Amino acid sequence: MNLDEKIYHLRKKLDDSISNNESYEKIYSISLELDELIAEYYRNEACKNK
């Protein structure tokens, strides 16, 4: 699974967690994980554009 797919699936997981009123801790944890993947994506894109 490439990085784009990982971001897509984690974003879906976050949306589902919010829709299902899951605990703040779980939503926050998923959000942090998603932030890390997005940061990795932008780092990779920056390296490609050099």
N, C-alpha and C positions, 0 to 999 in steps of 0.2 A: 504494500500500500504506500503510495507516495504521500508527500507532505500535504498536498491539496486535499486528497481524500481523507487524511487524518483530521484536518481542520474541519472539513465538511461534516464528518461523523461526530466529532466532538461538539461542534456547534449544534447539531441536531440533539445530541444527548443533553446539552445545557438547556435548550428550548423545551425539551420534554420534561426535564426536572423542574423547570419553572412552572410549566403548565400543570404539573402534578403536585404543586405546592410542597415539594420536598424540602428537607431541612436547609437552613441557611448555610450550614457548614458544608453540606454536599454541593450545593449550588456554587458556593465560593471556591471550593476545591476544583470543580470542573472549570470554572472561570479562569482560575490561575493556570491550570494546565493548558487551556485554550490560548491564553495570553502568551505562554512560552512558545507554543507552536507557531503562532502568528509572528512573534519576534524572530524565530528561526527562519520563517519564510522570507521576511524582509531582509535578514542578513544574507540569505542565499541569493536573493534578487540583487542586492547591492554588489555582491561579489561577481555576479554575471555581467553587470553593467560597467565594470572597471576596464 
